[in-house]
């Protein structure tokens, strides 16, 4: 309807808004891999289309119309990712790039068929919530793995999906969504965290631990 470039920007703005209260042009530029000047030009266009609001003090905000478009693209993307993995045998590190290509061209009928075939899933292969057809999405904010205390149990909820090499590494550690974990301890001065991942001993760095979202509890539910 609006073109792939507009849809990509709206999706990025939404995803940034989930992580930060204020979405800046520089943050959008980094997410899109473009210059701040290019973002400024696009934001001007999005404002004309009444898809975003922008003030320096509050940052870039989606209008209700912009949010609907963003969530539709996110729904397409995450359903396609899950379909590629579950139906076509793609590994979880390869689905993001393919979904980026297909999310703009998938028809509503195909989207509905994929959703029905998968049993109306609620999360993609990386644990990210899939918006419903009517634009509702789970907005639960989960803490990061690094926020756990030694001896605390949890369950992996979501991992970052932008870097295939990182996903392959997470796979070697067994850190898939819904996997039970326990923080055993951490080395001082920024050293690694030591975990039990589904009962197996593993160690990861602080940066990686900041990017993994978990659901604290007993690790069994």
Residue frames as a rotation matrix with the C-alpha (Angstrom) as fourth column:
UNK 1
0.562 0.827 0.000 0.00
0.827 -0.562 0.000 0.00
0.000 0.000 -1.000 0.00
UNK 2
0.906 -0.257 -0.335 2.71
-0.146 -0.935 0.324 2.48
-0.397 -0.244 -0.885 1.01
UNK 3
0.604 -0.736 -0.306 5.72
-0.370 0.081 -0.926 0.71
0.706 0.672 -0.224 -0.45
UNK 4
0.535 -0.416 -0.735 8.48
0.617 0.787 0.003 -1.36
0.578 -0.455 0.678 1.12
UNK 5
-0.512 -0.809 0.288 10.63
0.385 -0.516 -0.765 1.60
0.767 -0.281 0.576 2.22
UNK 6
-0.199 0.538 0.820 7.80
-0.697 -0.665 0.268 3.21
0.689 -0.518 0.507 4.18
UNK 7
0.783 0.556 -0.279 6.81
-0.252 0.693 0.675 -0.12
0.569 -0.458 0.683 5.71
UNK 8
0.177 -0.811 -0.558 10.39
0.683 0.509 -0.524 -0.85
0.709 -0.288 0.644 6.76
UNK 9
-0.660 -0.403 0.634 10.71
-0.074 -0.805 -0.588 2.52
0.748 -0.435 0.502 8.49
UNK 10
0.183 0.817 0.547 7.42
-0.777 -0.220 0.589 2.10
0.602 -0.533 0.595 10.34
UNK 11
0.772 0.051 -0.634 8.45
0.193 0.931 0.309 -1.38
0.606 -0.361 0.709 11.47
UNK 12
-0.255 -0.949 -0.187 11.81
0.615 -0.010 -0.788 -0.08
0.746 -0.316 0.586 12.73
UNK 13
-0.505 0.120 0.855 10.18
-0.475 -0.866 -0.160 2.80
0.721 -0.486 0.494 14.58
UNK 14
0.622 0.776 0.098 7.78
-0.545 0.340 0.766 0.42
0.562 -0.531 0.635 16.31
UNK 15
0.600 -0.428 -0.676 10.54
0.525 0.848 -0.071 -2.03
0.603 -0.312 0.734 17.29
UNK 16
-0.538 -0.802 0.258 12.70
0.353 -0.493 -0.795 0.81
0.765 -0.337 0.549 18.63
UNK 17
-0.158 0.566 0.809 9.75
-0.670 -0.663 0.333 2.17
0.725 -0.490 0.484 20.61
UNK 18
0.770 0.404 -0.494 9.44
0.007 0.769 0.639 -1.18
0.638 -0.496 0.589 22.39
UNK 19
0.222 -0.808 -0.546 13.02
0.874 0.413 -0.257 -0.85
0.433 -0.420 0.797 23.66
UNK 20
-0.805 -0.553 -0.215 13.13
0.593 -0.747 -0.299 2.90
0.005 -0.368 0.930 24.33
UNK 21
0.038 0.856 -0.515 10.68
0.716 -0.383 -0.584 5.56
-0.697 -0.346 -0.628 25.43
UNK 22
0.505 0.061 -0.861 12.09
-0.346 -0.900 -0.267 8.03
-0.791 0.432 -0.433 22.88
UNK 23
0.386 -0.322 0.865 12.87
0.786 0.606 -0.124 7.10
-0.484 0.727 0.487 19.28
UNK 24
0.203 -0.419 -0.885 15.45
-0.206 -0.902 0.380 9.44
-0.957 0.105 -0.269 17.75
UNK 25
0.852 0.056 -0.520 16.34
-0.518 -0.046 -0.854 9.93
-0.071 0.997 -0.010 14.08
UNK 26
-0.131 -0.981 -0.145 19.86
-0.974 0.154 -0.165 8.67
0.184 0.119 -0.976 14.81
UNK 27
-0.414 0.047 0.909 18.46
-0.444 0.862 -0.246 5.43
-0.795 -0.506 -0.336 16.28
UNK 28
0.684 0.702 0.198 16.30
-0.103 0.361 -0.927 4.91
-0.722 0.613 0.320 13.20
UNK 29
0.578 -0.548 -0.605 19.29
-0.804 -0.257 -0.536 5.66
0.139 0.796 -0.589 10.96
UNK 30
-0.496 -0.788 0.365 21.34
-0.842 0.539 0.019 3.00
-0.212 -0.297 -0.931 12.73
UNK 31
-0.116 0.540 0.834 18.51
-0.165 0.817 -0.552 0.46
-0.979 -0.202 -0.006 12.50
UNK 32
0.840 0.541 0.026 17.98
-0.026 0.088 -0.996 1.15
-0.541 0.836 0.088 8.81
UNK 33
0.063 -0.916 0.397 21.65
0.749 0.306 0.587 1.47
-0.659 0.260 0.706 7.89
UNK 34
0.317 0.104 0.943 21.19
0.794 -0.572 -0.205 4.94
0.518 0.814 -0.264 6.38
UNK 35
-0.762 -0.602 0.239 22.20
0.423 -0.742 -0.520 8.52
0.491 -0.296 0.820 7.16
UNK 36
-0.501 0.567 -0.655 20.35
0.591 -0.329 -0.737 10.77
-0.633 -0.756 -0.170 9.58
UNK 37
-0.706 0.213 -0.675 19.62
-0.509 -0.816 0.274 13.04
-0.493 0.537 0.685 6.62
UNK 38
-0.791 0.424 -0.440 17.83
-0.166 0.543 0.823 10.18
0.588 0.725 -0.359 4.86
UNK 39
-0.554 0.597 -0.580 15.77
0.830 0.454 -0.324 9.52
0.070 -0.661 -0.747 8.00
UNK 40
-0.607 0.298 -0.737 14.86
0.115 -0.884 -0.452 13.21
-0.786 -0.360 0.503 8.26
UNK 41
-0.778 0.298 -0.552 13.61
-0.627 -0.317 0.712 13.14
0.037 0.900 0.434 4.69
UNK 42
-0.666 0.538 -0.517 11.57
0.254 0.815 0.521 9.97
0.702 0.215 -0.679 5.27
UNK 43
-0.599 0.450 -0.662 10.11
0.732 -0.027 -0.681 11.27
-0.324 -0.893 -0.313 8.54
UNK 44
-0.728 0.330 -0.601 8.91
-0.396 -0.918 -0.025 14.34
-0.560 0.220 0.799 6.65
UNK 45
-0.677 0.468 -0.569 7.16
-0.480 0.306 0.822 12.05
0.558 0.829 0.018 4.19
UNK 46
-0.627 0.421 -0.655 5.68
0.613 0.786 -0.082 9.89
0.480 -0.453 -0.751 6.95
UNK 47
-0.703 0.379 -0.601 4.33
0.301 -0.607 -0.735 13.00
-0.644 -0.698 0.313 8.65
UNK 48
-0.699 0.443 -0.562 2.66
-0.703 -0.569 0.426 14.07
-0.131 0.693 0.709 5.40
UNK 49
-0.505 0.490 -0.711 1.06
-0.162 0.755 0.636 10.61
0.847 0.437 -0.302 5.21
UNK 50
0.147 0.532 0.834 -0.03
-0.899 -0.280 0.338 11.03
0.413 -0.799 0.437 8.84
UNK 51
0.580 -0.048 -0.814 1.80
0.104 0.994 0.016 7.87
0.808 -0.094 0.581 9.85
UNK 52
-0.142 -0.638 -0.757 4.12
0.943 0.146 -0.300 9.46
0.302 -0.756 0.581 12.42
UNK 53
0.955 0.196 0.224 4.41
0.107 -0.928 0.356 12.47
0.278 -0.316 -0.907 14.72
UNK 54
0.131 -0.971 -0.202 7.77
0.898 0.202 -0.390 14.05
0.420 -0.130 0.898 15.44
UNK 55
0.891 -0.071 0.449 8.98
-0.232 -0.921 0.314 16.58
0.391 -0.384 -0.836 17.97
UNK 56
-0.044 -0.997 -0.067 12.60
-0.324 0.078 -0.943 16.88
0.945 -0.019 -0.326 19.11
UNK 57
-0.361 -0.107 0.926 11.56
-0.916 -0.142 -0.374 16.62
0.172 -0.984 -0.047 22.75
UNK 58
0.296 0.608 0.737 9.47
-0.708 0.657 -0.257 13.45
-0.641 -0.446 0.625 22.37
UNK 59
-0.703 -0.633 0.325 11.09
-0.224 0.630 0.743 11.79
-0.675 0.449 -0.585 19.36
UNK 60
-0.672 0.423 -0.608 9.34
-0.627 0.112 0.771 9.93
0.394 0.899 0.190 16.54
UNK 61
-0.610 0.566 0.554 5.98
-0.266 0.513 -0.816 8.42
-0.747 -0.645 -0.162 17.44
UNK 62
-0.917 0.361 0.170 3.67
0.337 0.471 0.815 6.29
0.214 0.805 -0.554 15.32
UNK 63
-0.479 0.871 0.109 0.12
-0.878 -0.477 -0.045 7.50
0.013 -0.117 0.993 14.78
UNK 64
0.050 0.567 0.822 -2.63
-0.432 0.755 -0.494 4.87
-0.901 -0.330 0.282 15.10
UNK 65
0.909 0.274 -0.316 -2.51
-0.386 0.264 -0.884 4.45
-0.159 0.925 0.345 11.30
UNK 66
0.157 -0.942 -0.298 1.27
-0.835 0.035 -0.549 4.06
0.527 0.335 -0.781 11.35
UNK 67
-0.431 -0.273 0.860 1.08
-0.791 0.572 -0.215 1.55
-0.433 -0.773 -0.463 14.18
UNK 68
0.569 0.713 0.410 -1.42
-0.371 0.668 -0.646 -0.57
-0.734 0.215 0.644 12.22
UNK 69
0.797 -0.330 -0.506 0.92
-0.482 0.157 -0.862 -0.72
0.364 0.931 -0.034 9.22
UNK 70
-0.210 -0.948 0.241 3.93
-0.916 0.105 -0.388 -1.52
0.342 -0.302 -0.890 11.41
UNK 71
-0.253 0.163 0.954 2.15
-0.658 0.694 -0.293 -4.34
-0.709 -0.702 -0.068 13.23
UNK 72
0.841 0.540 -0.033 0.87
-0.369 0.528 -0.765 -5.78
-0.396 0.655 0.644 9.96
UNK 73
0.451 -0.762 -0.465 4.45
-0.626 0.101 -0.773 -5.95
0.636 0.640 -0.431 8.64
UNK 74
-0.467 -0.615 0.636 5.68
-0.884 0.312 -0.348 -7.46
0.016 -0.724 -0.689 11.90
UNK 75
0.285 0.658 0.697 2.88
-0.544 0.710 -0.448 -10.04
-0.789 -0.251 0.560 11.74
UNK 76
0.903 0.007 -0.430 3.84
-0.401 0.372 -0.837 -10.95
0.154 0.928 0.338 8.17
UNK 77
0.069 -0.992 -0.101 7.53
-0.788 0.008 -0.616 -11.16
0.612 0.122 -0.781 9.06
UNK 78
-0.492 -0.321 0.809 7.17
-0.835 0.438 -0.334 -13.33
-0.247 -0.840 -0.483 12.14
UNK 79
0.547 0.707 0.448 4.59
-0.457 0.701 -0.548 -15.68
-0.701 0.095 0.706 10.62
UNK 80
0.795 -0.312 -0.521 6.84
-0.462 0.247 -0.852 -16.16
0.395 0.917 0.053 7.59
UNK 81
-0.255 -0.929 0.270 9.83
-0.900 0.125 -0.419 -16.87
0.355 -0.349 -0.867 9.84
UNK 82
-0.246 0.205 0.947 7.91
-0.671 0.669 -0.319 -19.56
-0.699 -0.714 -0.027 11.68
UNK 83
0.817 0.577 -0.020 6.53
-0.381 0.513 -0.769 -21.03
-0.433 0.635 0.639 8.46
UNK 84
0.440 -0.738 -0.512 10.01
-0.698 0.078 -0.712 -21.24
0.565 0.671 -0.481 6.94
UNK 85
-0.533 -0.686 0.496 11.30
-0.841 0.364 -0.400 -23.04
0.094 -0.630 -0.771 10.01
UNK 86
-0.261 0.501 0.825 8.37
-0.525 0.644 -0.556 -25.36
-0.810 -0.578 0.095 10.73
UNK 87
0.708 0.684 0.176 7.15
-0.195 0.429 -0.882 -26.18
-0.679 0.590 0.437 7.21
UNK 88
0.903 -0.349 -0.250 10.24
-0.267 -0.002 -0.964 -25.78
0.336 0.937 -0.095 5.03
UNK 89
0.761 -0.581 -0.289 13.02
0.646 0.715 0.266 -26.83
0.052 -0.389 0.920 7.39
UNK 90
0.302 -0.665 0.683 14.96
-0.015 -0.720 -0.694 -23.57
0.953 0.200 -0.228 7.54
UNK 91
-0.203 -0.423 -0.883 17.20
0.928 0.204 -0.312 -23.17
0.312 -0.883 0.351 10.57
UNK 92
0.607 0.617 -0.501 16.39
0.767 -0.620 0.165 -20.28
-0.209 -0.485 -0.849 12.91
UNK 93
-0.104 -0.730 -0.675 19.47
0.309 -0.669 0.676 -18.32
-0.945 -0.138 0.296 11.81
UNK 94
-0.886 -0.273 0.376 18.33
0.409 -0.074 0.910 -18.18
-0.221 0.959 0.177 8.16
UNK 95
-0.122 0.963 0.242 14.67
0.992 0.129 -0.015 -17.16
-0.045 0.238 -0.970 8.43
UNK 96
0.142 0.212 -0.967 15.06
0.426 -0.895 -0.134 -13.43
-0.893 -0.393 -0.218 9.14
UNK 97
-0.693 -0.502 -0.517 16.68
-0.225 -0.532 0.817 -12.51
-0.685 0.682 0.256 5.83
UNK 98
-0.863 0.427 0.271 14.13
0.466 0.462 0.755 -14.50
0.197 0.777 -0.598 3.81
UNK 99
0.012 0.921 -0.388 11.22
0.967 -0.109 -0.229 -13.01
-0.253 -0.373 -0.893 5.77
UNK 100
-0.270 -0.183 -0.945 12.51
0.130 -0.980 0.153 -9.50
-0.954 -0.081 0.288 5.06
UNK 101
-0.973 -0.147 -0.177 12.10
-0.156 -0.141 0.978 -10.16
-0.169 0.979 0.114 1.35
UNK 102
-0.715 0.698 -0.045 8.67
0.517 0.570 0.639 -11.75
0.471 0.434 -0.768 1.56
UNK 103
-0.526 0.540 -0.657 6.88
0.702 -0.161 -0.693 -9.64
-0.480 -0.826 -0.295 4.19
UNK 104
-0.598 0.249 -0.762 6.00
-0.325 -0.944 -0.053 -6.87
-0.732 0.216 0.646 1.71
UNK 105
-0.666 0.254 -0.701 4.51
-0.716 0.048 0.697 -9.10
0.210 0.966 0.150 -0.97
UNK 106
-0.939 0.337 -0.069 2.57
0.343 0.899 -0.273 -11.75
-0.030 -0.280 -0.960 0.94
UNK 107
-0.450 0.859 0.243 -1.17
-0.190 -0.358 0.914 -11.61
0.872 0.365 0.325 0.28
UNK 108
-0.337 0.423 0.841 -3.75
-0.941 -0.185 -0.284 -11.50
0.036 -0.887 0.460 3.05
UNK 109
0.726 0.628 -0.280 -5.11
-0.636 0.768 0.073 -14.86
0.261 0.126 0.957 1.91
UNK 110
0.230 -0.725 -0.649 -1.67
0.099 0.681 -0.726 -16.50
0.968 0.103 0.228 2.13
UNK 111
-0.638 -0.424 0.643 -1.09
-0.535 -0.357 -0.766 -14.90
0.554 -0.833 0.001 5.53
UNK 112
0.138 0.794 0.592 -4.36
-0.989 0.145 0.036 -16.41
-0.057 -0.590 0.805 6.79
UNK 113
0.790 0.126 -0.600 -3.50
-0.294 0.937 -0.190 -19.84
0.538 0.326 0.777 5.37
UNK 114
-0.234 -0.945 -0.227 -0.06
-0.009 0.236 -0.972 -19.80
0.972 -0.225 -0.064 6.99
UNK 115
-0.538 0.096 0.838 -1.55
-0.799 -0.374 -0.470 -18.71
0.269 -0.922 0.278 10.31
UNK 116
0.524 0.830 0.189 -4.16
-0.852 0.511 0.117 -21.47
0.001 -0.222 0.975 10.18
UNK 117
0.595 -0.358 -0.720 -1.66
-0.115 0.848 -0.517 -24.14
0.795 0.390 0.463 9.10
UNK 118
-0.492 -0.871 0.015 0.63
-0.049 0.011 -0.999 -23.25
0.869 -0.492 -0.048 12.01
UNK 119
-0.085 0.548 -0.832 -2.24
0.864 0.456 0.212 -23.38
0.496 -0.702 -0.512 14.50
UNK 120
0.691 0.367 0.622 -2.48
0.157 -0.917 0.367 -19.61
0.705 -0.156 -0.692 15.10
UNK 121
0.031 -0.789 -0.614 0.94
0.911 0.275 -0.308 -19.25
0.411 -0.550 0.727 16.77
UNK 122
0.925 0.319 -0.206 1.69
0.380 -0.785 0.489 -16.52
-0.006 -0.531 -0.847 19.28
UNK 123
0.511 -0.819 -0.260 5.50
-0.384 -0.488 0.783 -16.29
-0.769 -0.300 -0.564 18.94
UNK 124
0.733 -0.335 -0.591 8.10
-0.590 0.117 -0.799 -16.59
0.337 0.935 -0.112 16.19
UNK 125
0.632 -0.484 -0.605 11.15
0.372 0.875 -0.310 -18.93
0.680 -0.029 0.733 16.29
UNK 126
-0.455 -0.875 0.166 13.13
0.312 -0.331 -0.891 -16.42
0.834 -0.353 0.423 18.35
UNK 127
-0.463 0.349 -0.815 10.39
0.885 0.136 -0.445 -15.88
-0.045 -0.927 -0.372 20.93
UNK 128
-0.982 0.127 -0.142 9.12
-0.131 -0.991 0.022 -12.52
-0.138 0.041 0.990 19.62
UNK 129
-0.322 0.936 0.142 5.34
0.217 0.219 -0.951 -12.08
-0.921 -0.276 -0.274 19.90
UNK 130
-0.846 0.155 0.510 3.29
0.517 0.008 0.856 -12.30
0.129 0.988 -0.087 16.70
UNK 131
-0.774 0.615 -0.152 0.62
-0.521 -0.754 -0.399 -9.59
-0.360 -0.229 0.904 16.40
UNK 132
-0.306 0.767 0.564 -2.93
0.468 0.637 -0.613 -10.81
-0.829 0.077 -0.554 15.91
UNK 133
-0.372 0.251 0.894 -4.89
0.915 -0.065 0.398 -10.12
0.158 0.966 -0.205 12.75
UNK 134
0.625 0.713 0.317 -6.64
0.624 -0.701 0.347 -7.21
0.469 -0.019 -0.883 14.46
UNK 135
0.204 -0.661 0.722 -3.39
-0.007 -0.739 -0.674 -5.58
0.979 0.132 -0.155 15.59
UNK 136
0.866 0.035 0.499 -3.08
-0.495 -0.088 0.865 -6.77
0.075 -0.995 -0.059 19.18
UNK 137
0.228 -0.860 -0.456 0.35
-0.029 0.462 -0.886 -7.80
0.973 0.215 0.080 20.47
UNK 138
0.727 -0.071 -0.683 1.77
0.662 0.338 0.669 -9.08
0.184 -0.938 0.292 23.74
UNK 139
0.454 -0.540 0.709 3.62
-0.159 -0.832 -0.532 -6.12
0.877 0.129 -0.463 25.27
UNK 140
0.977 -0.131 -0.169 4.94
0.203 0.314 0.927 -7.93
-0.069 -0.940 0.333 28.36
UNK 141
0.479 -0.865 0.148 8.38
-0.651 -0.464 -0.601 -6.58
0.588 0.192 -0.786 29.25
UNK 142
0.906 -0.222 -0.360 10.68
0.360 0.852 0.381 -9.40
0.222 -0.475 0.852 30.31
UNK 143
0.672 -0.739 -0.044 13.96
-0.497 -0.495 0.713 -8.78
-0.549 -0.457 -0.700 32.15
UNK 144
0.427 -0.640 -0.639 17.30
-0.692 0.224 -0.686 -9.69
0.583 0.735 -0.347 30.63
UNK 145
0.660 -0.252 -0.708 19.28
0.384 0.923 0.030 -12.74
0.646 -0.291 0.706 31.60
UNK 146
-0.384 -0.911 0.148 21.97
0.344 -0.291 -0.893 -10.48
0.857 -0.292 0.426 33.06
UNK 147
-0.183 0.398 0.899 19.44
-0.705 -0.690 0.162 -9.21
0.685 -0.604 0.407 35.62
UNK 148
0.695 0.431 -0.576 19.13
0.015 0.792 0.610 -12.63
0.719 -0.433 0.544 37.29
UNK 149
0.325 -0.561 0.761 20.74
-0.945 -0.221 0.240 -13.26
0.034 -0.797 -0.603 40.66
UNK 150
-0.635 -0.616 -0.466 22.96
-0.580 0.779 -0.240 -16.31
0.511 0.118 -0.851 41.30
UNK 151
-0.934 0.303 0.191 20.78
0.106 0.742 -0.662 -19.30
-0.342 -0.597 -0.725 42.14
UNK 152
-0.170 0.923 -0.344 17.76
-0.521 -0.381 -0.764 -17.82
-0.836 0.050 0.546 40.36
UNK 153
-0.607 0.075 0.791 15.91
0.553 0.756 0.352 -19.96
-0.571 0.651 -0.500 37.84
UNK 154
-0.149 0.552 -0.821 14.11
-0.565 -0.728 -0.387 -18.72
-0.811 0.406 0.420 34.74
UNK 155
0.191 0.220 0.957 12.95
0.667 0.686 -0.291 -19.66
-0.720 0.694 -0.016 31.29
UNK 156
-0.855 -0.509 -0.095 14.29
0.248 -0.563 0.788 -18.14
-0.455 0.651 0.608 28.06
UNK 157
0.191 0.970 -0.150 11.61
0.335 -0.208 -0.919 -16.01
-0.923 0.125 -0.365 26.41
UNK 158
0.981 0.165 0.104 13.23
0.158 -0.356 -0.921 -14.16
-0.115 0.920 -0.375 23.52
UNK 159
0.032 -0.999 -0.003 16.61
0.616 0.018 0.787 -13.91
-0.787 -0.027 0.617 21.80
UNK 160
0.101 -0.036 -0.994 17.84
-0.502 -0.865 -0.020 -11.28
-0.859 0.501 -0.106 19.31
UNK 161
0.501 0.245 0.830 17.31
0.421 0.769 -0.481 -12.32
-0.756 0.591 0.282 15.70
UNK 162
0.871 -0.026 -0.490 19.36
-0.351 -0.730 -0.586 -9.83
-0.342 0.683 -0.645 13.67
UNK 163
0.010 -0.970 -0.241 22.70
-0.998 -0.027 0.065 -11.67
-0.070 0.240 -0.968 13.54
UNK 164
0.728 0.325 -0.604 22.78
-0.464 0.882 -0.084 -15.20
0.505 0.341 0.793 12.05
UNK 165
-0.197 -0.883 -0.426 26.21
-0.054 0.444 -0.895 -15.95
0.979 -0.154 -0.135 13.57
UNK 166
-0.695 0.001 0.719 24.95
-0.696 -0.250 -0.673 -14.99
0.179 -0.968 0.174 17.04
UNK 167
0.392 0.908 0.144 21.90
-0.919 0.393 0.028 -17.22
-0.031 -0.144 0.989 16.59
UNK 168
0.486 -0.288 -0.825 24.07
-0.187 0.888 -0.420 -20.15
0.854 0.358 0.378 15.58
UNK 169
-0.639 -0.766 0.075 26.18
-0.187 0.060 -0.980 -19.59
0.746 -0.640 -0.182 18.69
UNK 170
-0.353 0.603 0.715 23.10
-0.933 -0.168 -0.318 -19.40
-0.072 -0.780 0.622 20.90
UNK 171
0.639 0.593 -0.490 21.99
-0.668 0.744 0.029 -22.66
0.382 0.309 0.871 19.35
UNK 172
-0.058 -0.738 -0.672 25.26
-0.013 0.673 -0.739 -24.33
0.998 -0.034 -0.049 20.38
UNK 173
-0.883 -0.242 0.402 24.53
-0.361 -0.197 -0.912 -23.19
0.299 -0.950 0.087 23.95
UNK 174
-0.634 0.712 -0.302 20.97
0.703 0.693 0.161 -24.51
0.324 -0.110 -0.940 23.78
UNK 175
-0.745 0.308 -0.592 19.50
0.225 -0.719 -0.658 -21.07
-0.628 -0.623 0.466 24.54
UNK 176
-0.759 0.594 0.268 16.24
0.319 -0.020 0.947 -21.47
0.568 0.804 -0.174 22.63
UNK 177
-0.430 0.692 0.581 12.94
-0.778 -0.610 0.151 -19.89
0.459 -0.386 0.800 23.67
UNK 178
0.620 0.778 0.100 11.16
-0.646 0.434 0.627 -21.79
0.445 -0.454 0.772 26.45
UNK 179
0.133 -0.659 -0.741 14.40
0.280 0.742 -0.610 -23.47
0.951 -0.126 0.283 27.64
UNK 180
0.974 0.196 -0.112 14.78
0.152 -0.201 0.968 -23.61
0.168 -0.960 -0.225 31.45
UNK 181
0.070 -0.981 0.179 17.95
0.220 -0.160 -0.962 -22.01
0.973 0.107 0.205 32.81
UNK 182
0.880 0.079 -0.468 19.58
0.475 -0.165 0.864 -21.25
-0.009 -0.983 -0.183 36.16
UNK 183
0.490 -0.752 0.440 22.21
-0.374 -0.638 -0.673 -18.63
0.787 0.165 -0.594 36.86
UNK 184
0.585 -0.356 -0.729 24.86
0.677 0.709 0.198 -20.47
0.446 -0.610 0.655 38.87
UNK 185
0.381 -0.501 -0.777 27.22
0.553 -0.551 0.626 -17.52
-0.741 -0.668 0.067 39.31
UNK 186
0.908 -0.145 0.393 29.22
0.267 -0.523 -0.809 -14.82
0.323 0.840 -0.436 37.57
UNK 187
0.021 -0.975 -0.220 32.88
0.990 0.051 -0.131 -13.93
0.139 -0.215 0.967 37.50
UNK 188
0.399 0.118 -0.910 33.87
0.511 -0.852 0.113 -10.48
-0.761 -0.510 -0.400 38.81
UNK 189
-0.295 -0.576 -0.762 34.97
-0.166 -0.755 0.635 -7.44
-0.941 0.313 0.127 36.80
UNK 190
0.178 0.480 -0.859 32.68
-0.899 -0.277 -0.340 -8.10
-0.401 0.833 0.382 33.84
UNK 191
-0.840 -0.535 0.094 33.57
-0.469 0.802 0.370 -11.77
-0.273 0.266 -0.924 33.54
UNK 192
-0.643 0.588 -0.492 31.26
-0.285 0.412 0.865 -14.42
0.711 0.696 -0.098 32.09
UNK 193
-0.003 0.745 0.667 28.03
-0.991 0.085 -0.100 -15.69
-0.131 -0.662 0.738 33.60
UNK 194
-0.934 -0.311 -0.174 27.82
-0.323 0.946 0.042 -19.38
0.151 0.095 -0.984 34.41
UNK 195
-0.091 0.996 -0.002 24.51
-0.996 -0.091 -0.011 -21.11
-0.011 0.001 1.000 33.71
UNK 196
-0.712 0.146 0.687 22.72
0.141 0.988 -0.064 -24.39
-0.688 0.051 -0.724 33.76
UNK 197
-0.409 0.556 -0.724 20.90
-0.898 -0.386 0.211 -24.56
-0.162 0.736 0.657 30.42
UNK 198
0.561 0.698 -0.445 18.36
-0.706 0.684 0.183 -27.37
0.432 0.211 0.877 30.54
UNK 199
0.961 -0.161 0.227 20.68
-0.058 0.680 0.731 -28.99
-0.272 -0.715 0.644 33.09
UNK 200
0.490 -0.824 0.283 23.91
0.838 0.356 -0.414 -28.48
0.241 0.440 0.865 31.09
UNK 201
0.273 -0.485 -0.831 26.73
0.518 -0.654 0.552 -26.17
-0.811 -0.581 0.072 32.23
UNK 202
0.326 -0.152 0.933 27.29
0.863 -0.356 -0.359 -23.17
0.387 0.922 0.015 29.95
UNK 203
-0.129 -0.380 -0.916 29.04
0.638 -0.739 0.217 -19.80
-0.759 -0.557 0.337 30.17
UNK 204
0.313 0.230 0.922 28.24
0.885 -0.424 -0.195 -16.59
0.346 0.876 -0.336 28.28
UNK 205
-0.753 -0.652 0.088 29.52
0.607 -0.740 -0.290 -13.01
0.254 -0.165 0.953 28.25
UNK 206
-0.528 0.528 -0.665 27.73
0.399 -0.538 -0.743 -10.02
-0.750 -0.658 0.074 29.72
UNK 207
-0.714 0.249 -0.655 26.86
-0.604 -0.691 0.396 -8.43
-0.354 0.678 0.644 26.36
UNK 208
-0.740 0.443 -0.506 25.13
-0.115 0.658 0.745 -11.57
0.662 0.609 -0.436 25.19
UNK 209
-0.638 0.489 -0.595 23.34
0.770 0.435 -0.468 -11.93
0.030 -0.756 -0.653 28.52
UNK 210
-0.684 0.378 -0.624 21.93
-0.074 -0.887 -0.455 -8.41
-0.726 -0.265 0.635 28.12
UNK 211
-0.674 0.366 -0.642 20.29
-0.737 -0.276 0.617 -9.37
0.049 0.889 0.455 24.81
UNK 212
-0.683 0.423 -0.595 18.45
0.214 0.895 0.391 -12.49
0.698 0.140 -0.702 26.04
UNK 213
-0.311 0.673 0.671 15.06
-0.851 -0.512 0.119 -11.95
0.424 -0.534 0.732 27.67
UNK 214
-0.823 -0.033 -0.566 13.89
0.178 0.933 -0.313 -14.34
0.539 -0.358 -0.762 30.34
UNK 215
0.284 0.905 0.315 10.89
-0.423 -0.177 0.889 -15.08
0.860 -0.386 0.333 32.54
UNK 216
-0.700 -0.628 0.340 12.13
-0.561 0.189 -0.806 -15.47
0.442 -0.755 -0.485 36.13
UNK 217
0.483 0.830 0.277 10.59
-0.847 0.364 0.387 -18.20
0.220 -0.422 0.880 38.22
UNK 218
0.399 -0.308 0.864 11.24
-0.458 0.749 0.479 -21.85
-0.794 -0.587 0.158 38.84
UNK 219
-0.519 -0.665 -0.537 12.27
-0.774 0.098 0.626 -22.52
-0.364 0.740 -0.566 35.23
UNK 220
-0.891 0.212 0.401 9.53
0.273 0.957 0.101 -25.07
-0.362 0.200 -0.911 34.76
UNK 221
-0.031 0.953 0.302 6.58
0.984 0.082 -0.157 -22.94
-0.174 0.293 -0.940 33.71
